[in-house]
Amino acid sequence: MEQAYKYLAAALAAGLAAIAAAIGNGQVISRTIEGMARQPESAGNLRATMFIGVGLIEAVPILAIVIAFLILFL
């Protein structure tokens, strides 16, 4: 029974982090495109900032996968 809880905890950690990252990336990209449509002259700055933001958002599920592996194998 204890092993089942480990699998459940690892799946929840990875799954919820992936869902949250997907929602976050969607918001960031959506707002960036909206900003580019409103002010095309600032597209370069917005794009650079978007890539930094998406990279930071993607770090969360990577850390969640590491935590999930720690839960499973420690």
Distance bins in CASP14 RR format, pairs under 12 A and 6 or more apart:
PFRMAT RR
TARGET T0000
AUTHOR 0000-0000-0000
RMODE 2
METHOD distances of the structure
MODEL  1
1 7 0 0 0 0 0 1 0 0 0 0 0
1 8 0 0 0 0 0 1 0 0 0 0 0
2 8 0 0 0 0 0 1 0 0 0 0 0
2 9 0 0 0 0 0 1 0 0 0 0 0
2 71 0 0 0 0 0 1 0 0 0 0 0
3 9 0 0 0 0 0 1 0 0 0 0 0
3 10 0 0 0 0 0 1 0 0 0 0 0
3 71 0 0 0 0 0 1 0 0 0 0 0
3 72 0 0 0 0 1 0 0 0 0 0 0
3 73 0 0 0 0 0 1 0 0 0 0 0
4 10 0 0 0 0 0 1 0 0 0 0 0
4 11 0 0 0 0 0 1 0 0 0 0 0
4 72 0 0 0 0 0 1 0 0 0 0 0
5 11 0 0 0 0 0 1 0 0 0 0 0
5 12 0 0 0 0 0 1 0 0 0 0 0
5 71 0 0 0 0 1 0 0 0 0 0 0
5 72 0 0 0 0 0 1 0 0 0 0 0
6 12 0 0 0 0 0 1 0 0 0 0 0
6 13 0 0 0 0 0 1 0 0 0 0 0
6 68 0 0 0 0 1 0 0 0 0 0 0
6 69 0 0 0 0 0 1 0 0 0 0 0
6 70 0 0 0 0 0 1 0 0 0 0 0
6 71 1 0 1 0 0 0 0 0 0 0 0
6 72 1 0 1 0 0 0 0 0 0 0 0
6 73 0 0 0 0 1 0 0 0 0 0 0
6 74 0 0 0 0 1 0 0 0 0 0 0
7 13 0 0 0 0 0 1 0 0 0 0 0
7 14 0 0 0 0 0 1 0 0 0 0 0
7 68 0 0 0 0 1 0 0 0 0 0 0
7 71 0 0 0 0 1 0 0 0 0 0 0
7 72 1 0 0 1 0 0 0 0 0 0 0
7 73 0 0 0 0 0 1 0 0 0 0 0
8 14 0 0 0 0 0 1 0 0 0 0 0
8 15 0 0 0 0 0 1 0 0 0 0 0
8 16 0 0 0 0 0 1 0 0 0 0 0
8 68 0 0 0 0 0 1 0 0 0 0 0
8 71 0 0 0 0 1 0 0 0 0 0 0
8 72 0 0 0 0 0 1 0 0 0 0 0
9 15 0 0 0 0 0 1 0 0 0 0 0
9 16 0 0 0 0 0 1 0 0 0 0 0
9 64 0 0 0 0 0 1 0 0 0 0 0
9 67 0 0 0 0 1 0 0 0 0 0 0
9 68 1 0 0 1 0 0 0 0 0 0 0
9 69 0 0 0 0 0 1 0 0 0 0 0
9 70 0 0 0 0 0 1 0 0 0 0 0
9 71 1 0 1 0 0 0 0 0 0 0 0
9 72 0 0 0 0 1 0 0 0 0 0 0
9 74 0 0 0 0 0 1 0 0 0 0 0
10 16 0 0 0 0 0 1 0 0 0 0 0
10 17 0 0 0 0 0 1 0 0 0 0 0
10 64 0 0 0 0 1 0 0 0 0 0 0
10 65 0 0 0 0 1 0 0 0 0 0 0
10 66 0 0 0 0 0 1 0 0 0 0 0
10 67 0 0 0 0 1 0 0 0 0 0 0
10 68 1 1 0 0 0 0 0 0 0 0 0
10 69 1 0 0 1 0 0 0 0 0 0 0
10 70 0 0 0 0 1 0 0 0 0 0 0
10 71 1 0 1 0 0 0 0 0 0 0 0
10 72 1 0 1 0 0 0 0 0 0 0 0
10 73 0 0 0 0 1 0 0 0 0 0 0
10 74 0 0 0 0 0 1 0 0 0 0 0
11 17 0 0 0 0 0 1 0 0 0 0 0
11 18 0 0 0 0 0 1 0 0 0 0 0
11 64 0 0 0 0 0 1 0 0 0 0 0
11 65 0 0 0 0 0 1 0 0 0 0 0
11 67 0 0 0 0 0 1 0 0 0 0 0
11 68 1 0 0 1 0 0 0 0 0 0 0
11 71 0 0 0 0 1 0 0 0 0 0 0
11 72 0 0 0 0 1 0 0 0 0 0 0
12 18 0 0 0 0 0 1 0 0 0 0 0
12 19 0 0 0 0 0 1 0 0 0 0 0
12 20 0 0 0 0 0 1 0 0 0 0 0
12 64 0 0 0 0 1 0 0 0 0 0 0
12 67 0 0 0 0 0 1 0 0 0 0 0
12 68 0 0 0 0 1 0 0 0 0 0 0
12 71 0 0 0 0 1 0 0 0 0 0 0
13 19 0 0 0 0 0 1 0 0 0 0 0
13 20 0 0 0 0 0 1 0 0 0 0 0
13 60 0 0 0 0 0 1 0 0 0 0 0
13 61 0 0 0 0 1 0 0 0 0 0 0
13 62 0 0 0 0 0 1 0 0 0 0 0
13 63 0 0 0 0 1 0 0 0 0 0 0
13 64 1 0 1 0 0 0 0 0 0 0 0
13 65 0 0 0 0 1 0 0 0 0 0 0
13 66 0 0 0 0 1 0 0 0 0 0 0
13 67 1 0 1 0 0 0 0 0 0 0 0
13 68 1 0 1 0 0 0 0 0 0 0 0
13 69 0 0 0 0 1 0 0 0 0 0 0
13 70 0 0 0 0 1 0 0 0 0 0 0
13 71 1 0 0 1 0 0 0 0 0 0 0
13 72 0 0 0 0 1 0 0 0 0 0 0
14 20 0 0 0 0 0 1 0 0 0 0 0
14 21 0 0 0 0 0 1 0 0 0 0 0
14 60 0 0 0 0 0 1 0 0 0 0 0
14 61 1 0 0 1 0 0 0 0 0 0 0
14 62 0 0 0 0 0 1 0 0 0 0 0
14 63 0 0 0 0 0 1 0 0 0 0 0
14 64 1 0 1 0 0 0 0 0 0 0 0
14 65 1 0 1 0 0 0 0 0 0 0 0
14 66 0 0 0 0 1 0 0 0 0 0 0
14 67 0 0 0 0 1 0 0 0 0 0 0
14 68 1 0 1 0 0 0 0 0 0 0 0
14 69 0 0 0 0 1 0 0 0 0 0 0
14 70 0 0 0 0 0 1 0 0 0 0 0
14 71 0 0 0 0 1 0 0 0 0 0 0
14 72 0 0 0 0 0 1 0 0 0 0 0
15 21 0 0 0 0 1 0 0 0 0 0 0
15 22 0 0 0 0 1 0 0 0 0 0 0
15 60 0 0 0 0 0 1 0 0 0 0 0
15 61 0 0 0 0 1 0 0 0 0 0 0
15 64 1 0 0 1 0 0 0 0 0 0 0
15 65 0 0 0 0 1 0 0 0 0 0 0
15 67 0 0 0 0 0 1 0 0 0 0 0
15 68 0 0 0 0 1 0 0 0 0 0 0
16 22 0 0 0 0 0 1 0 0 0 0 0
16 23 0 0 0 0 0 1 0 0 0 0 0
16 60 0 0 0 0 0 1 0 0 0 0 0
16 61 0 0 0 0 1 0 0 0 0 0 0
16 64 1 0 0 1 0 0 0 0 0 0 0
16 65 0 0 0 0 0 1 0 0 0 0 0
16 67 0 0 0 0 0 1 0 0 0 0 0
16 68 0 0 0 0 0 1 0 0 0 0 0
17 23 0 0 0 0 0 1 0 0 0 0 0
17 24 0 0 0 0 0 1 0 0 0 0 0
17 57 0 0 0 0 0 1 0 0 0 0 0
17 58 0 0 0 0 0 1 0 0 0 0 0
17 59 0 0 0 0 0 1 0 0 0 0 0
17 60 1 0 1 0 0 0 0 0 0 0 0
17 61 1 0 1 0 0 0 0 0 0 0 0
17 62 0 0 0 0 1 0 0 0 0 0 0
17 63 1 0 0 1 0 0 0 0 0 0 0
17 64 1 1 0 0 0 0 0 0 0 0 0
17 65 1 0 0 1 0 0 0 0 0 0 0
17 66 0 0 0 0 0 1 0 0 0 0 0
17 67 0 0 0 0 1 0 0 0 0 0 0
17 68 0 0 0 0 1 0 0 0 0 0 0
18 24 0 0 0 0 0 1 0 0 0 0 0
18 25 0 0 0 0 0 1 0 0 0 0 0
18 57 0 0 0 0 0 1 0 0 0 0 0
18 58 0 0 0 0 0 1 0 0 0 0 0
18 60 0 0 0 0 1 0 0 0 0 0 0
18 61 1 0 1 0 0 0 0 0 0 0 0
18 62 0 0 0 0 0 1 0 0 0 0 0
18 63 0 0 0 0 0 1 0 0 0 0 0
18 64 1 0 0 1 0 0 0 0 0 0 0
18 65 0 0 0 0 1 0 0 0 0 0 0
18 68 0 0 0 0 0 1 0 0 0 0 0
19 25 0 0 0 0 0 1 0 0 0 0 0
19 26 0 0 0 0 0 1 0 0 0 0 0
19 60 0 0 0 0 0 1 0 0 0 0 0
19 61 0 0 0 0 1 0 0 0 0 0 0
19 64 0 0 0 0 0 1 0 0 0 0 0
20 26 0 0 0 0 0 1 0 0 0 0 0
20 27 0 0 0 0 0 1 0 0 0 0 0
20 57 0 0 0 0 1 0 0 0 0 0 0
20 58 0 0 0 0 0 1 0 0 0 0 0
20 60 1 0 0 1 0 0 0 0 0 0 0
20 61 1 0 0 1 0 0 0 0 0 0 0
20 63 0 0 0 0 0 1 0 0 0 0 0
20 64 0 0 0 0 1 0 0 0 0 0 0
21 27 0 0 0 0 0 1 0 0 0 0 0
21 28 0 0 0 0 0 1 0 0 0 0 0
21 53 0 0 0 0 0 1 0 0 0 0 0
21 54 0 0 0 0 1 0 0 0 0 0 0
21 55 0 0 0 0 1 0 0 0 0 0 0
21 56 0 0 0 0 0 1 0 0 0 0 0
21 57 1 0 1 0 0 0 0 0 0 0 0
21 58 1 0 0 1 0 0 0 0 0 0 0
21 59 0 0 0 0 1 0 0 0 0 0 0
21 60 1 0 1 0 0 0 0 0 0 0 0
21 61 1 0 1 0 0 0 0 0 0 0 0
21 62 0 0 0 0 1 0 0 0 0 0 0
21 63 0 0 0 0 0 1 0 0 0 0 0
21 64 0 0 0 0 1 0 0 0 0 0 0
21 65 0 0 0 0 0 1 0 0 0 0 0
22 28 0 0 0 0 0 1 0 0 0 0 0
22 29 0 0 0 0 0 1 0 0 0 0 0
22 54 0 0 0 0 0 1 0 0 0 0 0
22 57 0 0 0 0 1 0 0 0 0 0 0
22 58 0 0 0 0 0 1 0 0 0 0 0
22 60 0 0 0 0 0 1 0 0 0 0 0
22 61 0 0 0 0 1 0 0 0 0 0 0
23 29 0 0 0 0 0 1 0 0 0 0 0
23 30 0 0 0 0 0 1 0 0 0 0 0
23 57 0 0 0 0 1 0 0 0 0 0 0
23 60 0 0 0 0 0 1 0 0 0 0 0
23 61 0 0 0 0 0 1 0 0 0 0 0
24 30 0 0 0 0 1 0 0 0 0 0 0
24 31 0 0 0 0 0 1 0 0 0 0 0
24 32 0 0 0 0 0 1 0 0 0 0 0
24 50 0 0 0 0 0 1 0 0 0 0 0
24 53 0 0 0 0 1 0 0 0 0 0 0
24 54 0 0 0 0 1 0 0 0 0 0 0
24 55 0 0 0 0 0 1 0 0 0 0 0
24 56 0 0 0 0 0 1 0 0 0 0 0
24 57 1 0 1 0 0 0 0 0 0 0 0
24 58 0 0 0 0 1 0 0 0 0 0 0
24 60 0 0 0 0 1 0 0 0 0 0 0
24 61 0 0 0 0 0 1 0 0 0 0 0
25 31 0 0 0 0 0 1 0 0 0 0 0
25 32 0 0 0 0 0 1 0 0 0 0 0
25 50 0 0 0 0 1 0 0 0 0 0 0
25 51 0 0 0 0 0 1 0 0 0 0 0
25 53 0 0 0 0 1 0 0 0 0 0 0
25 54 1 0 1 0 0 0 0 0 0 0 0
25 55 0 0 0 0 1 0 0 0 0 0 0
25 56 0 0 0 0 0 1 0 0 0 0 0
25 57 1 0 1 0 0 0 0 0 0 0 0
25 58 1 0 0 1 0 0 0 0 0 0 0
25 59 0 0 0 0 0 1 0 0 0 0 0
25 60 0 0 0 0 0 1 0 0 0 0 0
25 61 0 0 0 0 0 1 0 0 0 0 0
26 32 0 0 0 0 1 0 0 0 0 0 0
26 33 0 0 0 0 1 0 0 0 0 0 0
26 34 0 0 0 0 0 1 0 0 0 0 0
26 50 0 0 0 0 0 1 0 0 0 0 0
26 53 0 0 0 0 0 1 0 0 0 0 0
26 54 0 0 0 0 1 0 0 0 0 0 0
26 57 0 0 0 0 1 0 0 0 0 0 0
26 58 0 0 0 0 0 1 0 0 0 0 0
27 33 0 0 0 0 0 1 0 0 0 0 0
27 34 0 0 0 0 0 1 0 0 0 0 0
27 50 0 0 0 0 0 1 0 0 0 0 0
27 53 0 0 0 0 0 1 0 0 0 0 0
27 54 0 0 0 0 0 1 0 0 0 0 0
27 57 0 0 0 0 1 0 0 0 0 0 0
28 34 0 0 0 0 0 1 0 0 0 0 0
28 35 0 0 0 0 0 1 0 0 0 0 0
28 46 0 0 0 0 0 1 0 0 0 0 0
28 47 0 0 0 0 0 1 0 0 0 0 0
28 49 0 0 0 0 1 0 0 0 0 0 0
28 50 1 0 1 0 0 0 0 0 0 0 0
28 51 0 0 0 0 1 0 0 0 0 0 0
28 52 0 0 0 0 1 0 0 0 0 0 0
28 53 1 0 1 0 0 0 0 0 0 0 0
28 54 1 0 1 0 0 0 0 0 0 0 0
28 55 0 0 0 0 1 0 0 0 0 0 0
28 56 0 0 0 0 1 0 0 0 0 0 0
28 57 1 0 0 1 0 0 0 0 0 0 0
28 58 0 0 0 0 0 1 0 0 0 0 0
29 35 0 0 0 0 0 1 0 0 0 0 0
29 36 0 0 0 0 0 1 0 0 0 0 0
29 46 0 0 0 0 0 1 0 0 0 0 0
29 47 0 0 0 0 0 1 0 0 0 0 0
29 49 0 0 0 0 0 1 0 0 0 0 0
29 50 1 0 0 1 0 0 0 0 0 0 0
29 51 0 0 0 0 0 1 0 0 0 0 0
29 53 0 0 0 0 1 0 0 0 0 0 0
29 54 1 0 0 1 0 0 0 0 0 0 0
29 55 0 0 0 0 0 1 0 0 0 0 0
29 57 0 0 0 0 0 1 0 0 0 0 0
30 36 0 0 0 0 0 1 0 0 0 0 0
30 37 0 0 0 0 0 1 0 0 0 0 0
30 50 0 0 0 0 0 1 0 0 0 0 0
30 54 0 0 0 0 0 1 0 0 0 0 0
31 37 0 0 0 0 0 1 0 0 0 0 0
31 38 0 0 0 0 0 1 0 0 0 0 0
31 46 0 0 0 0 1 0 0 0 0 0 0
31 49 0 0 0 0 0 1 0 0 0 0 0
31 50 0 0 0 0 1 0 0 0 0 0 0
31 53 0 0 0 0 0 1 0 0 0 0 0
31 54 0 0 0 0 0 1 0 0 0 0 0
32 38 0 0 0 0 0 1 0 0 0 0 0
32 39 0 0 0 0 0 1 0 0 0 0 0
32 42 0 0 0 0 0 1 0 0 0 0 0
32 43 0 0 0 0 1 0 0 0 0 0 0
32 44 0 0 0 0 0 1 0 0 0 0 0
32 45 0 0 0 0 0 1 0 0 0 0 0
32 46 1 0 1 0 0 0 0 0 0 0 0
32 47 1 0 0 1 0 0 0 0 0 0 0
32 48 0 0 0 0 0 1 0 0 0 0 0
32 49 1 0 0 1 0 0 0 0 0 0 0
32 50 1 0 1 0 0 0 0 0 0 0 0
32 51 0 0 0 0 1 0 0 0 0 0 0
32 52 0 0 0 0 0 1 0 0 0 0 0
32 53 0 0 0 0 1 0 0 0 0 0 0
32 54 0 0 0 0 1 0 0 0 0 0 0
33 39 0 0 0 0 0 1 0 0 0 0 0
33 40 0 0 0 0 0 1 0 0 0 0 0
33 43 0 0 0 0 1 0 0 0 0 0 0
33 46 0 0 0 0 1 0 0 0 0 0 0
33 47 0 0 0 0 1 0 0 0 0 0 0
33 50 0 0 0 0 1 0 0 0 0 0 0
34 40 0 0 0 0 0 1 0 0 0 0 0
34 43 0 0 0 0 0 1 0 0 0 0 0
34 46 0 0 0 0 1 0 0 0 0 0 0
34 50 0 0 0 0 0 1 0 0 0 0 0
35 41 0 0 0 0 0 1 0 0 0 0 0
35 42 1 0 0 1 0 0 0 0 0 0 0
35 43 0 0 0 0 1 0 0 0 0 0 0
35 44 0 0 0 0 0 1 0 0 0 0 0
35 45 0 0 0 0 0 1 0 0 0 0 0
35 46 1 0 0 1 0 0 0 0 0 0 0
35 47 0 0 0 0 0 1 0 0 0 0 0
35 49 0 0 0 0 0 1 0 0 0 0 0
35 50 0 0 0 0 1 0 0 0 0 0 0
36 42 1 0 0 1 0 0 0 0 0 0 0
36 43 1 0 1 0 0 0 0 0 0 0 0
36 44 0 0 0 0 1 0 0 0 0 0 0
36 45 0 0 0 0 1 0 0 0 0 0 0
36 46 1 0 1 0 0 0 0 0 0 0 0
36 47 1 0 0 1 0 0 0 0 0 0 0
36 48 0 0 0 0 0 1 0 0 0 0 0
36 49 0 0 0 0 0 1 0 0 0 0 0
36 50 0 0 0 0 1 0 0 0 0 0 0
37 43 0 0 0 0 1 0 0 0 0 0 0
37 46 0 0 0 0 0 1 0 0 0 0 0
38 46 0 0 0 0 1 0 0 0 0 0 0
39 45 0 0 0 0 1 0 0 0 0 0 0
39 46 0 0 0 0 1 0 0 0 0 0 0
40 46 0 0 0 0 1 0 0 0 0 0 0
40 47 0 0 0 0 0 1 0 0 0 0 0
42 48 0 0 0 0 0 1 0 0 0 0 0
42 49 0 0 0 0 1 0 0 0 0 0 0
42 50 0 0 0 0 0 1 0 0 0 0 0
43 49 0 0 0 0 0 1 0 0 0 0 0
43 50 0 0 0 0 0 1 0 0 0 0 0
44 50 0 0 0 0 1 0 0 0 0 0 0
44 51 0 0 0 0 0 1 0 0 0 0 0
45 51 0 0 0 0 0 1 0 0 0 0 0
45 52 0 0 0 0 0 1 0 0 0 0 0
46 52 0 0 0 0 0 1 0 0 0 0 0
46 53 0 0 0 0 0 1 0 0 0 0 0
47 53 0 0 0 0 0 1 0 0 0 0 0
47 54 0 0 0 0 0 1 0 0 0 0 0
48 54 0 0 0 0 0 1 0 0 0 0 0
48 55 0 0 0 0 0 1 0 0 0 0 0
49 55 0 0 0 0 0 1 0 0 0 0 0
49 56 0 0 0 0 0 1 0 0 0 0 0
50 56 0 0 0 0 0 1 0 0 0 0 0
50 57 0 0 0 0 0 1 0 0 0 0 0
51 57 0 0 0 0 0 1 0 0 0 0 0
51 58 0 0 0 0 0 1 0 0 0 0 0
52 58 0 0 0 0 0 1 0 0 0 0 0
52 59 0 0 0 0 0 1 0 0 0 0 0
53 59 0 0 0 0 1 0 0 0 0 0 0
53 60 0 0 0 0 0 1 0 0 0 0 0
54 60 0 0 0 0 0 1 0 0 0 0 0
54 61 0 0 0 0 0 1 0 0 0 0 0
55 61 0 0 0 0 0 1 0 0 0 0 0
55 62 0 0 0 0 1 0 0 0 0 0 0
56 62 0 0 0 0 0 1 0 0 0 0 0
56 63 0 0 0 0 0 1 0 0 0 0 0
57 63 0 0 0 0 0 1 0 0 0 0 0
58 64 0 0 0 0 0 1 0 0 0 0 0
58 65 0 0 0 0 0 1 0 0 0 0 0
59 65 0 0 0 0 0 1 0 0 0 0 0
59 66 0 0 0 0 0 1 0 0 0 0 0
60 66 0 0 0 0 0 1 0 0 0 0 0
60 67 0 0 0 0 0 1 0 0 0 0 0
61 67 0 0 0 0 0 1 0 0 0 0 0
61 68 0 0 0 0 1 0 0 0 0 0 0
62 68 0 0 0 0 0 1 0 0 0 0 0
62 69 0 0 0 0 0 1 0 0 0 0 0
63 69 0 0 0 0 0 1 0 0 0 0 0
63 70 0 0 0 0 0 1 0 0 0 0 0
64 70 0 0 0 0 0 1 0 0 0 0 0
64 71 0 0 0 0 0 1 0 0 0 0 0
65 71 0 0 0 0 0 1 0 0 0 0 0
65 72 0 0 0 0 0 1 0 0 0 0 0
66 72 0 0 0 0 0 1 0 0 0 0 0
66 73 0 0 0 0 0 1 0 0 0 0 0
66 74 0 0 0 0 0 1 0 0 0 0 0
67 73 0 0 0 0 0 1 0 0 0 0 0
67 74 0 0 0 0 0 1 0 0 0 0 0
68 74 0 0 0 0 0 1 0 0 0 0 0
END
